[in-house]
Amino acid sequence: MSSQQKNPPATTQPEDTVFDAVAFLLNASTRPGVYRMVDSSDKVIYVGKAKNLKKRLSSYFRATGLSPKTAIMVSHIHHVEITITHTESEALLLESNLIKQLRPRYNVLMRDDKSYPYIFISSKDAYPRIAVHRGAHKKPGLYLGPYPDAGAVRESINLLQKMFRIRQCEDSTFQNRSRPCLQYQIKRCTAPCVKYISEQAYQQDINHAILFLQGKSEQIINQLIAAMEKAASRQNFEKAGVYRDQIIQLRKVSERQNISAEHGDMDIIACSSAAGQACVTIFYIRHGLNLGSHSFYPALPEMMDGAQILSAFIPQLYLKHQLPGEIILSETLADNTLIEQMLTQQAGHKVSLRSQVRGQRARWLEMASANALAGLKNRLISRTGMLQRFEDLQQVLQLETPPLRLECFDISHTQGEATVASCVVFTQEGALKTDYRRYNIRNITPGDDYAAMNQALQRRYRTTQKIDRKLPDILFIDGGKGQLKQAVEVFQQLDIHSVLLLGVAKGEGRKAGLEKLVFCDGRADLYLTIESAALNLILQVRDEAHRFAISGHRAQRAKKRRTSPLEGISGLGPKRRQTLLKHFGGMQGVASVGVADLAQIHGISKKLAQNIYDRFHSGE
């Protein structure tokens, strides 16, 4: 595994010798995941997890406020590797696996002990506690385990105390209390020491804890849902709220099984390619644990699809690396059997290549594909990649010099309701979000995109000359000749002639990659291939304008309607909304889970689950 770390990671510019934090953070993902800080000798010095990778990593590179230890660690960073996960819970367990594997110098490390720890629940006490146990099993009770380390046991006990409010005090303390302690006040205990809970009710909490430790979370959740509905029907909303919180906690913990649920060794390999570049991401699964990922950027002699890239890449990868028994691929290889035979002969044991998988393997493959796509995007929008695409745009449009500033407008509304126009700005450094603007369109005929575009352009550039704001070198309009005509009229009225105006019209079937560029100076429409670096830049700018417009429109529409975020999703009626809320314990629970978790609900297809997930994460 250590030899894999010598390959350039997704966030590293090979030509740079000093880590460029500004460029890295500019393109960092806002999704949950794990980050690995690596020094100049390719040694991982710190592993961390984050709910929002960009926000968490930004905290390391602020000008002031760092502790001396953190400042020293940051000074040793050569590059940062990231692994995107579906949820924060998955990131938590992956972080734990990586720390145990890599033992970074700046992480807190657990020492190895002589015996494996167990979770012990006494059978002789009326109000038993759940405790860590090592050594011989002499006391009467239930022993659950063994666990790989004490940290895993403590984490499990901590979760049980949060969810089921089981006592944690020693027996000597428990037997001599006359009033509840602070744990009761902060809702981490039900105060059995002073009989605030009956033995029967407490035993039910213990039974739920045991079911949880035995992996029967769904059984507990179903019981809690029934109890929550019963409490709500009796208008005991405080008790129903307790059940709701327990359901949410259980859902979060259940997600962790997505990181470590299978057994055996396997590699998960996904490929993503565009604009003449490719990113191959590998997840390493050893003894059923996800040990993280690494990304490679193979040089492509010509345009190749994902299957061709993997066919050439895999034999080279495993020339000097240990082979697992199973390799899961994002593409079906034309020479799959031949490569299998070669790898089997090299490894001395059976090696199988598979691309059609289900269950946990499919979820891992989905995660690897998401990381490959993110790595490719980071590569393309890096400073070097962005400059190359600007130069390609110069050649395609036959400009004397490379453009320095691009702007793009888009209009978003729902049947004329809450019309919003967006303007995004790109420079050779990437997206310049400080110059983004949204315009709430008013006083037009609902659904009139031409009038909306005209108003937005007037408001944007009418004030430009007054406050000496920079004009773009190229202005892209999302639309065809009608939208572009509005831009021409506005710029003529404002006497602006230095800006090249281009329309980006949808292609046949509105498929990505078939767009055409519409000129206003009489030139014929220009079609670019999907491999074109210039087209990829234009589509990135157009898609960002589209995303920015939609998020603004949804915010305006939600503010106007003041309804549930789940409403308005096609195919999600009142009964299914109610089922979702019950199953995940409320709106917050629905918003915090991944697509796979949503798709497990009866009546929720994968496509509908994706639409629900996008409703809560459209700004990512």
VEXKE-766772 format. One record per residue: residue in three letters; x, y, z of N, C-alpha, C in turn. Coordinates in pm, whole numbers, plus 50000, padded with zeros to 5 digits. Layout:
N
ALAXYZXYZXYZ/...
This chain:
620
MET500814987950000500005000050000500845012650000/SER501985012250071502785024350083503325028849949/SER503615019249858504145023149728503125030749646/GLN501825028849677500795036149603500865051049631/GLN501385054849747501335068749787502335077349711/LYS503195071249630504185078749557503635084249426/ASN502395081149395501785086449275501135099749306/PRO501095108949208500535122149234499075121449268/PRO498645127449378497245127049421496395136849344/ALA495085136149374494125144049298494335158849315/THR494895163349424494955177449453496345183349435/THR497255175949374498625180649363498935185349222/GLN499625196449209500155200949082501575196049071/PRO501905186748984503225180848981504335190948960/GLU504015201848889505075211248859505345220748974/ASP504515220749080504715229949190505555223449299/THR506415231149364507215226149475506655230949607/VAL505825241349606505225246549727503705244949716/PHE503095240349823501655237949821500905251149806/ASP500065252049702499285264049675497915262249738/ALA497775267049862496525265149936495375272549871/VAL495645284449816494575292649758493945285349639/ALA494785280249549494265273249432493565260349472/PHE494115253449571493505240949616492115243349675/LEU491995253249762490715255849828489675261349730/LEU490145268049625489225273749527488375262949462/ASN488975250949444488285240249374487925228549464/ALA488085230149596487825219149689486325215949694/SER486015203349718484625198849725483985203149856/THR482685205449853481925208849973481215196650030/ARG481455184949974480795172750020481535166650139/PRO480925156850207481635150050317482785141750264/GLY483765139450348484885131150305486035131150403/VAL487135125250360488355123950440489495130650366/TYR490355137550439491515143950377492785138550442/ARG493835137450360495135132650407496185143150371/MET496885148250471497935158050449499265150650433/VAL499965153650326501155146250289502355155750283/ASP503505151350335504695159950332505505157550205/SER506655164050194507465163550071508055149750045/SER508115141250147508635127650128507515117650102/ASP506315122650067505145114250037504675106250156/LYS504905111150277504425104650397503215112050451/VAL502145104550480500925110750535501205114950679/ILE501025127850707501295132950842500025135550921/TYR498885136150854497635138450928496465133550845/VAL495495127350911494245122850848493085129050925/GLY492145134850854490975140750919489725138450835/LYS488565140650895487295139450823486525152350838/ALA485565154350749484805166850751483425164550691/LYS482445171550742481125171850682481135180150554/ASN481955190850557482155199450441483665201050424/LEU484235194050326485695193750309486275207750289/LYS485605215950210486145229150180486225237850305/LYS485155237850385485155245950506486205241150605/ARG486285227950621487235222550719488675225450678/LEU489005223250552490365225450507490735240150506/SER489745248650483490015263150486490505267650623/SER490045260850729490425264850864491905263050891/TYR492575254450813494005252050835494875263150774/PHE494325270650680495135280050606494735294550629/ARG494095297150744493785311050777495025318050831/ALA494995331150829496175338950863496515338151011/THR495505337651098495745337651242494885327151309/GLY495185324451437494325315851517494735301251521/LEU495805297351452496245283451456497085280751580/SER496915269051640497765265251752499175262651700/PRO500205263451787501585261051742501755247451674/LYS501125237051731501245223751672500655223351532/THR499465229351516498815229351385499615237451285/ALA500165248751329500965257151239502195249551188/ILE502835241851276503995233951234503575223351134/MET502445216751162501965206451071501675212350933/VAL501005223750929500645230150802501895233850723/SER502955237850793504195241850724504855230150653/HIS504505217750692505105205950631504265200250517/ILE503105206350488502215200850386502805203150246/HIS502905192350171503315193250031502105192249938/HIS501165183849973499905183049901498855176449991/VAL497615177349948496495171850024495705162449934/GLU495465150349982494635140649910493255140249976/ILE492215139149895490865138349951490145125949898/THR489265120749980488365109849940486945114149976/ILE486095115349877484715119549899483885107449941/THR483025109150041482115098550085480675103150067/HIS479745093750083478335097350070477865105850188/THR478285102150308477805108750428478955111150525/GLU478705119250626479715122050727480015109550809/SER479025101250831479235088950908480235079850838/GLU480125078650707481075070550631482475076450643/ALA482565089750640483865096150653484495093350789/LEU483675092650892484175090251027484875076651037/LEU484235066350985484825052950995486025051550902/LEU485955057550783487105057050692488305064050755/GLU488065075150823489145082150893489785072950996/SER488965065551071489485056451172490335045551109/ASN489855039950997490615029450928491965034550880/LEU491975046750825493215052250771494215055550882/ILE493715060350994494635063551105495295050951157/LYS494515040151167495095027551215496095021951114/GLN495825024050985496705018750883497975027150866/LEU497825040350860498945049250826499695054550948/ARG499035055151063499615060251188500325073651165/PRO499595083951122500215097051097500745103251226/ARG501835110651217502515115751335501695126251409/TYR500805133451341500045144051407498645139551450/ASN498325126851430497055121651481497245115251619/VAL496175114851695496185107651823496055092851792/LEU497015084751837497035070551803496735062051926/MET495965051551905495675042152012496835032152026/ARG497205028852148498235018752170497635004652155/ASP498494995352117498064981352109498014975352248/ASP496984967652278496844961252408496974946052393/LYS497134939352506497424925052504496184916652476/SER495004921852508493794913952485492744922752419/TYR491884916252342490834923752274489724927652372/PRO489174939552355488104943952446486744938552404/TYR485874936952504484494932652484483564943152545/ILE482314942752503481264950352571480534940652663/PHE480424944752789479824936052892478554942252946/ILE477484933952955476214938153014475874928053124/SER475804932753246475554923953359474124918553356/SER473964906053402472624899953406472064899353549/LYS472864902953649472404901953787471844915053840/ASP472054926153769471594939253816470234942653759/ALA469404949153841468104953653793468254964753690/TYR469284973353709469584984253616471044982553570/PRO471314973453478472704970953439473294982553359/ARG474624983553366475354993353284476074985853174/ILE476424993153069477204987452960478634992452977/ALA479604983052980480964986853014481964979652924/VAL483184985052921484304978752850484864967652940/HIS485174956152881485714945152960486884938752887/ARG487944935652964489074928152912489334916453007/GLY489914905852954490284894653039489254883553039/ALA489294875353145488424863553155486974867553173/HIS486074858853122484634861353131484074854153255/LYS484324859853371483914853553497482574858753548/LYS482284871453524481044877153576479844872353495/PRO478704870253558477494866053485476944877553402/GLY476674875053277476154885553190476444882553045/LEU476204892352962476374890952817477664897752775/TYR478504890352700479744895652647479614896752495/LEU479774908652442479664911052298481014915352245/GLY481504908752141482804911952086483444899652025/PRO484784899452014485674910452052485674921851950/TYR486154933551994486294945251909487764947251874/PRO488064953451760489464954851718490294963751808/ASP489664973451874490424981951965489464988452065/ALA490054994352169489235000452273488475012552220/GLY489045019252122488355030952065487025027252005/ALA486975015751936485715011151876484675008151983/VAL485135002252096484204999252206483675012152267/ARG484565021352297484135033952360483185041652269/GLU483475041352141482595048352046481205042052046/SER481155028652048479855021752050479095024852178/ILE479785024452293479135027252421478645041652426/ASN479445050752374479055064852372477775066752291/LEU477675059852177476485060752094475265054652164/LEU475485043452233474385037052305473855046152415/GLN474755053052483474325062152590473545073952534/LYS473935078552415473205089552352471825085252306/MET471765073452247470515068952187469535063152288/PHE470045055252385469155048052474469255052652619/ARG470135062252646470245068752778470465058352889/ILE471415049452865471765039152963472825044653057/ARG472735040753183473655046453283475095042553254/GLN476035051253294477455048753272478275049453401/CYS477605052253511478345053553637478725039753693/GLU479775039553778480185027153843479105022453942/ASP479105009553972478095004154062478145010754200/SER479345013754249479465019854381478825033754383/THR478995041254276478365054454267476865053254252/PHE476435043854168475015041854141474235038454269/GLN474825030254353474125025454472474045035854583/ASN474805046554573474845056354681474365070254640/ARG473655071254529473145084354487471775086854547/SER471535099554577470225103454630469485112954537/ARG470175117754436469535126454336470255124454202/PRO469595127954090470195125753957471465134053938/CYS472375128653858473615135853828473455144153701/LEU474565150153657474525158853540474125151253413/GLN474435138253405474105130553287472595130353263/TYR471835130553368470375131153354469965144853300/GLN470615155353349470255168953308470515171153158/ILE471575164953108471905166852966471315155652880/LYS470395147952937469635137752865470535126652811/ARG471505122452893472345111052859472065099152951/CYS471095100653042470745089953135469305092053182/THR468615081353214467225082253260467105081853413/ALA468245083153482468295083753629467675071453695/PRO468095059353662467585047453733468065047153878/CYS469115054653911469645054754048468625059854148/VAL467695068554102466655073854191465265069654144/LYS465255058854065463995052454021463115061853937/TYR463755070453854462975078853763462445070753645/ILE462925058553630462475049753522462245035953583/SER461225029153535460915015853589461925005553537/GLU462014994353610462924983653568462514978353431/GLN461204977453406460724972253279461104981453163/ALA460904994553181461255004153075462755004553051/TYR463525003553161464985003753146465464991153074/GLN464834979953107465224967453041464924968052892/GLN463854975152855463554976752714464664984452643/ASP465214994852710466335002252653467554993352639/ILE467784984752740468914975352733468724965752616/ASN467494960652598467214951552487467464958252352/HIS467064971052339467334978452216468834979852192/ALA469594982352298471034983652286471664970552239/ILE471184959452293471714946352253471394943552107/LEU470154946452065469794944551925470674952951834/PHE470944965151878471814973951799473214967951785/LEU473784963051894475124957351891475164944551808/GLN474024937851794473954925751713473644928751566/GLY473604941651532473384945551393471944945551349/LYS470994945951444469574945451411468934959251425/SER469554969051361469094982851375467694984851319/GLU467394978351205466084980151142464964975651234/GLN465204964851308464184959851401463914970251510/ILE464974976651560464794987051663464064998951604/ILE464455002851484463845014751422462355012751402/ASN461975000951356460544998151338459794999151471/GLN460404994151579459774995151710459675009751755/LEU460735017451728460725031551769459715039751689/ILE459585036551560458585043551477457185041251532/ALA456905028651567455585025451623455375032751756/ALA456425033151840456315040151969456135055051949/MET456845060851848456725075151821455315078651776/GLU454745070651688453385073251641452375071851755/LYS452595062051841451685060051953451745071952049/ALA452975076852076453135088352166452515100752105/ALA452695102451973452145114251906450625113951906/SER450045101951886448585100751886447995104252021/ARG448775101952128448345105452263448735119752301/GLN449275127052202449705140952221450835142152323/ASN451575131352340452785131752425453955134852334/PHE454035147552291454985151352187456425151452239/GLU456595153552367457955153352422458535139352411/LYS457735129252444458195115452432458405111652286/ALA457505116152199457645113452056458935119652002/GLY459305131352053460555137652012461775129652052/VAL461705123152169462815114552213462975102752118/TYR461845096552082461905085451986462445090051851/ARG462015101951808462485107251680464005108851681/ASP464545114351789465995116351800466735102951798/GLN466145092751862466775079651861466795073851719/ILE465715075851645465655070951507466745077551423/ILE466905090651438467915097951361469315092851394/GLN469595090851523470915085851564471165071851507/LEU470155063251512470315049751458470575049951309/ARG469895058651236470105059751093471545063751063/LYS472045073251138473425077951116474425066651139/VAL474205058951246475135048151277475045037051172/SER473845034351123473665023751024474435026750896/GLU474595039650864475325043550744476775038950748/ARG477315037050867478735033350878479015019650817/GLN477975011450809478164998350751478494999350602/ASN478285011150543478635012850402480145013150383/ILE480905015750488482355016250477482945002450501/SER482434994850596483014981850631481914971550646/ALA481494965750535480374956350541480674943050474/GLU481634942750381481984930350313483224924450376/HIS483564912150337484774905650385485704903350268/GLY486974900850298487924897750193488644910050141/ASP489544907450041490354918049980489854920449838/MET489754932949801489394936449665489814950849637/ASP489974954149510490224967849466489034972549385/ILE488624984849409487534990949333488165001649244/ILE488025000349112488695009549019487655016248931/ALA487695029648929486775037348845487565047148761/CYS487065049748640487745058848548486785069548500/SER487295081848490486515092948435487425100548339/SER486925103948220487765110548120486975121548051/ALA487695132048009487115143247935488245152247888/ALA488025158747775488955168847724490385163547713/GLY490535150847675491855145347656492595141647782/GLN491925141847898492555138248023491695127848094/ALA492335120548186491615109948257492075109248401/CYS491165104648485491475102148627491015087948659/VAL491925079948712491605066348756491735065948908/THR490655062948976490635062549123490485048049169/ILE491315044449268491305030849322490985031249471/PHE489995023549513489705021349654490275007649693/TYR490975007349804491584994949851490764989149966/ILE490194977349946489414970450049490244958650098/ARG490614958950226491414948250284490744943050410/HIS490494929950415489824923650528488474930150555/GLY487804934350448486484940350461486474954850500/LEU487664961150514487744975150553488164983650434/ASN487514995050419487905004650316489095012650368/LEU490255010650307491475017250354491775030050278/GLY490815035150203491025047950136491285046349987/SER491635057349923491765057449777493005065049734/HIS493385062549610494435070249544493995072749400/SER494405084049347494025087549210495265088549122/PHE495125083848998496195084248900495715092048778/TYR496665098248707496325106048589497195101348472/PRO496805090248408497615084848299497655094248179/ALA498815094648114498945102647992498285095247877/LEU497415102047803496675095747694497295099647560/PRO497765089947482498355093247351497315097647250/GLU496045093947272494945097547183493645096747262/MET492555100847199491275100247267490875085747289/MET490565082247414490195068647450489005069147545/ASP488145058747539487045058247634487505051447763/GLY486625050747862487005045547992487485031247988/ALA486815022647908487205008647899488585007147838/GLN488895014947736490215014247674491305018847769/ILE491005029247845491995034447941492295023948047/LEU491255017648102491465007548206492174995248150/SER491894991348026492564979847966494064982147957/ALA494464994547930495884997647922496495000248059/PHE495695005248152496215009548282496404997948380/ILE495434988748384495444978148486496684969148478/PRO497074964148360498284955748356499534963048408/GLN499644975948378500804983548427500734985548578/LEU499544987848630499374990348772499834978448855/TYR499484966348811499724954548893501034947248859/LEU501894953648782503194947548753504014945848881/LYS503914955748970504734955749091503894956149218/HIS502604954449205501734955549322501054942249352/GLN500784940049479500114927749521498684927649469/LEU498274916249419496954915149358495934909449456/PRO494774915749469493694909849549492984899249468/GLY492054892349530491334881749460490244887049369/GLU489824899549392488724905049314488994919649282/ILE488724923549158488884937449114487554941749052/ILE486944952049109485664957249060485944969348972/LEU485404969448851485694979948754484434987848718/SER484635000448685483505008848643483125006548497/GLU483994999648422483754997048280483904982148252/THR483194977348151483374963648105484444963347998/LEU485504955848020486654955847929486414946247813/ALA486854950247695486714941547577487594929147591/ASP488774930847652489704919647671489714915247816/ASN488544914847878488414911648020489014897848053/THR488684887647972489154873947999490664873047988/LEU491244879347888492694879047868493424885347986/ILE492934896848032493584903648145493424895448273/GLU492264889348291492054880448406493094869248409/GLN493294862948295494254851848287495674856648319/MET496044868148265497374873548290497584876648438/LEU496594883048501496714886648642496714874248732/THR495884864448697495844851948774497204844948770/GLN497804844448653499114838148639500174845648718/GLN500094858848714501074867148786500914865848937/ALA499654865248986499394865149130499594851349191/GLY499424840849112499514827449168498234822949234/HIS497174830749219495844827049269494794833149177/LYS493564828749190492494833349103492224848249124/VAL492194855849014491854870049016490694872148920/SER489614877848968488434880148883488204895048865/LEU487834898848742487484912648709485974913248689/ARG485314922248761483854923248752483444937748738/SER482404940048661481864953548647480374954248680/GLN479694942848675478274942348709478154937148852/VAL477944946148946477904942349088476664948349153/ARG476324942949269475174947849344475544949549490/GLY474614954949566474784956049711475924965249748/GLN476714960749848477794969049900478854972049795/ARG479144962149708480134964349603479684975549509/ALA478404975749476477884986349389477994999949456/ARG477805000249587477915013049659479365017849661/TRP480285008549683481695012249678482085017249538/LEU481585010449436481905014449298481345028249268/GLU480155030949320479555044249302480425055049369/MET480935051749488481795061249559483105063549483/ALA483685052849430484925054149352484695062549227/SER483555060449161483235068149040483075082949073/ALA482435085849187482275099849228483625106349255/ASN484555098849315485885104249341486685106049213/ALA486535096849117487235098348990486735110648916/LEU485425112848917484865124548852485335137448920/ALA485345137349055485805149149128487285151849102/GLY488095141149097489505142849068489745148448930/LEU488965143748832489105148948696488715163648690/LYS487625167148759487205181148760488265189948822/ASN488855185448934489915193248996491105194848903/ARG491405184248828492505184748733492235194848623/LEU491005194448571490655203148460490585217848501/ILE490135220448627489985234348668491175239248749/SER492235231248753493465236048816494005247748733/ARG494945255048790495465266648719496055262948584/THR496835252048583497445247848458496385243448359/GLY495415235348404494365230648316493475241948267/MET493165251448355492325262748317493015271448212/LEU494295273948230495045282148133495055275447997/GLN495235262147997495235254847871493895256147800/ARG492815255647874491485256547814491185270647764/PHE491685280747835491545294547786492305296447655/GLU493495290447645494285291547522493595284347407/ASP492965272947437492235265547335491015273547289/LEU490365280347382489225288847347489665300247256/GLN490855305647281491395316147195491555311047052/GLN492095299047036492305293546903490985290546833/VAL490025284846907488745281346846488005293646797/LEU488055304446876487325316746840488175326446759/GLN489425322446731490335330446648490525344446706/LEU490875344846836491115357546904492605360746900/GLU492945373546902494345377646898495075373947027/THR494395375147141494995371847271494025363147350/PRO494535355347445493625347147527492685356047608/PRO491415352347618490485360247702490895359247848/LEU490645369847922490995370248064489785368948155/ARG488605372448106487405372448190486205367848106/LEU485525357648158484315352448093483135354448186/GLU481975358048128480745358948205479645351448131/CYS478695346548206477605338948147476305341748220/PHE475205343148144473885345648200472955333848173/ASP472085331348271471065321048255469805325448328/ILE468655320448283467355323848343466735311048397/SER466145311848518465485300248576464135304348633/HIS463105296348607461775298448665460975285648650/THR459845284948716458915273748703457605279148651/GLN457375277348522456165282348455455955297148485/GLY457055304548483456995318948502457045323548646/GLU457015314048741457015317648883458445319948932/ALA458625330549013459895333549081461075333348983/THR460995341348878462045341848776463315348148833/VAL464435341148814465725345948862466745344748749/ALA467555355348731468655355148635469965354248712/SER470905346748658472205345348724473305350148632/CYS474375355348692475575359048619476765353248693/VAL477545344748626478745339148687479965344148611/VAL481095344248680482335350048625483455339848639/PHE484225338148532485405329448534486605337148483/THR487735335048549489005340148501489945328248481/GLN491195330848447492145319948428492515313248560/GLU492055318948672492225312648803491075303348837/GLY489995303948759488815295848787487605304648814/ALA486635299248886485405306648917485715318149013/LEU485235330148979485415342049064484075344749132/LYS483825337649241482495337849301482165351049368/THR483155358949401482875372049461482165381349362/ASP482275378449232481655386849130480345380749077/TYR479935369449133478645363749093477515373249135/ARG476465373249055475285381249089474015373849048/ARG472955376049129471625371249093470695383249081/TYR469685381948993468725392748972467315386948976/ASN466535391549074465125387449080464355395648978/ILE463795388948878463145395748766461695399248803/ARG461325411848777459985416448809459395424448693/ASN458075425848698457355434448603457505429948458/ILE457485416848435457495411548299456365401348288/THR456025397648165455045387048145455635373848193/PRO454955366748282455515354048333455895344648220/GLY457115339348228457595329948127458275336248008/ASP458355349548003458995356547891460505356947916/ASP461235346847865462675345947888463425357347821/TYR462935362047707463625372947638463595385747721/ALA462415389047776462295401047859463125399547986/ALA463145387548041463935385148162465425387148134/MET465905381848021467305383447985467635398147961/ASN466765405147894466985419447867467105427247996/GLN466185424848091466215432048218467485429148296/ALA467885416348300469075412648376470325419048318/LEU470445418948185471615424848121471665439948143/GLN470515446348137470455460848164470935463848305/ARG470455456348400470815458948541472285455848567/ARG472815445848497474225442248517475165452648458/TYR474935456448334475925464548263475595479448259/ARG474385483048300474075497348309474905504048417/THR475135496348526475915501948637477415499848620/THR477795491448523479225488448504480015501048473/GLN479485509148382480205521148343480225531548455/LYS479195531348542479125541248649480145538448758/ILE480345525548790481235522148902482545516148852/ASP482795517248722484065512648664484305497948690/ARG483265489848677483425475348694484015469448566/LYS484795458848581485425452448466484385446248374/LEU484595448248243483745441848144484365428448105/PRO483545418748069484105405848026484695406947885/ASP485625398047855486105396947718485095389347633/ILE484455379247694483425371447625482215370147717/LEU481045372647663479795370647738479025359347673/PHE478805348647749478025337247700476575338847747/ILE475655336347656474225336547687473695322447670/ASP473085316947776472525303547767471245304147686/GLY471345300547559470195301047470470625303147326/GLY469645304047238469915305447096469865319947049/LYS469395321546925469445334846862468535344946933/GLY467375340346986466465349647052467085355847175/GLN467695347747263468345353147383469545361647345/LEU470315357147244471485364747202471095378347145/LYS469975378947078469505391747021469255401947132/GLN468765397347248468545406447360469865412447407/ALA470905404147412472225409147454472745419447355/VAL472575416847225473045426247123472345439747139/GLU471025439547160470275452047174470715459747298/VAL470905452747410471325459647533472695465947518/PHE473635458847459474995464147444475025475647344/GLN474155475347243474065486647152473515498947224/GLN472495497047307471925508147383472935514247479/LEU473775505647538474755510347635476075514547570/ASP476135513447435477325517347359478565509647405/ILE478405496547424479525487747461479845479047340/HIS481085479947291481455472747168482685463747186/SER483215463147307484465455747328484235441347373/VAL482965437247385482655423947438482175414847326/LEU482765402747317482325392747221481105385547279/LEU479985386047206478735379947252478535366547182/LEU478275355947263478085342547209476895335747276/GLY476065329347196474985321247250475415306647259/VAL475015299947367475315285647383473975278447377/ALA473675272747259472365266647235472445251547257/LYS471355245847310471275231447331471345224247198/GLY471975212647198472085204747077470885195647058/GLU471005186446965469915177246935469585168747057/GLY468305168447092467885160647207468325166647339/ARG468835178947335469315186047454470385178047529/LYS471185170347454472225162247514473495170347532/ALA474165168247648475415175147674476475170647573/GLY477245180247524478295177247428477875179747285/LEU476575182347262476095185247127475725199947110/GLU476165208447203475835222547198476485229347076/LYS475895240447038476475248446930476655262846978/LEU477685269346925477955283446956477305292046850/VAL476505301746894475785310546803476445324346807/PHE476855329446689477515342346680476515353146640/CYS476835365446673475945376546638476515385046525/ASP477695381046471478345389146367478235382846229/GLY477305373446214477095367546083477835354546059/ARG478725350846147479455338246130478505326346148/ALA478835315346081478005303346092478135297346232/ASP477085290046273477125283546404478325274046410/LEU478925273046527480125264946545479805253146635/TYR480145241146587479965228946665481345223846707/LEU481505221046835482755215746887482515201546939/THR483545193246929483415179546980483565179547132/ILE483065169047196483095168147341484525167247392/GLU485475162947306486875162347347487535176047350/SER486895186147296487485199447288487625205547427/ALA488835210247460489065216947588488265229847596/ALA488105236647481487345249147479485875246447511/LEU485315235847450483905232747477483705228947622/ASN484645221347680484525217747820484555230047910/LEU485345239947874485365252447951484025259647938/ILE483495260447815482225267347793481095260347869/LEU481095247047864480045239547933480165241148085/GLN481395241648135481565243748279481005257348321/VAL481295267748242480795281248273479265281348262/ARG478725275248154477275274948133476565267348245/ASP477125255748282476505247448387476555254448523/GLU477625261848548477715269248674476665280348678/ALA476455287148565475395297348559474025290948580/HIS473855279048523472585271848538472365268048684/ARG473395262548749473285258648890472985270748977/PHE473675281748952473515293749033472115299649015/ALA471595298948893470245304048869469195295248936/ILE469345282148924468365272848982468325274049134/SER469515274849197469525275949343468875288849389/GLY469085299749315468425312349349466935311749326/HIS466525305449216465095303949188464405295649294/ARG465025284549333464415275949434464275283149568/ALA465285291249600465215298849725464055308649721/GLN463895315549609462795325049596461445318049598/ARG461385306749529460125299349524459755293849661/ALA460765288649733460495283149866460055294149962/LYS460695305649948460325316950034458885321250008/LYS458505320549881457165324749844456125314449888/ARG456445301949868455475291449900455465287650047/ARG456655288350107456795284350247456225270350270/THR456715261150189456245247350200457435238250226/SER457155225550249458195215550274459085213950151/PRO460405212150171461305209750058460935197249978/LEU460205187950042459835175649973458685177749875/GLU457945188649893456835191349802457385196349669/GLY456685193049564457115197349432458025187449362/ILE458435176549431459245166249368458305156649295/SER458485155549166457605146949086457685132449133/GLY456535126449156456475112549199456485110649350/LEU456595121749424456635120749570455375127149627/GLY454355118749644453085123649695453035124249846/PRO451895128049902451765129650048452095116950127/LYS451645105250077451895092850151453365089350156/ARG454045090950042455475087950040456265098150123/ARG455835110650122456505120650207456355116850355/GLN455155112650390454925108650528455765096450566/THR455865086850472456695074950497458155078750519/LEU458665087750436460055092350450460285098850585/LEU459395107750624459555115050750459505105450868/LYS458625095750862458545085950971459805077350977/HIS460235073050859461355063650853462655069850903/PHE462885082550869464145089050905464005098651023/GLY462825098851083462655106751204462515121551182/GLY462095125951063461875140151038462655145150918/MET462475158150887463095164250770464615164150779/GLN465145166550898466595166750914467205153150884/GLY466515142750923466995129250895466985126250746/VAL465945130550675465865128550530467005135950460/ALA467295148050506468335156250442469725150950465/SER469925142850569471285138850606471715125450546/VAL470795118050482471155104750432471505105350284/GLY472075094450234472485093650095471405087650006/VAL471725087049875470765082049776470415067549803/ALA471415059249836471165045049858470225042749976/ASP470375050950081469495049550197468055053150161/LEU467885063650080466545067750038465905057049949/ALA466715050949863466175041249768465735028249835/GLN466135026149959465725014050031464275014850078/ILE463695026650077462315028250124461365022950017/HIS460365015550061459375009949969458685021049891/GLY458675019649758458015029549673458935040649625/ILE460185040849671461135051249630462135044849534/SER462055048149405463005042949307464335050249321/LYS465375045049255466695051449261466645065349199/LYS465885066749089465775079849025465075089749117/LEU464005085449182463295094249274464165097449394/ALA464935087449443465845089849554466895100449517/GLN467385099749392468365109749347467725123549343/ASN466475124549297465785137549294465595143249434/ILE465275134449530465115138849669466445143749723/TYR467505136049697468845139949745469255153349684/ASP469015155049553469385167549485468635179549541/ARG467405177149587466615188349641467315194449762/PHE467985186149842468655191049962470125194649937/HIS470695190249824472125192349802472405198849667/SER471455206549615471625212449481472765222449476/GLY473155228249590474215238349590475605232849602/GLU475745219249606477065213349623477795212349491/
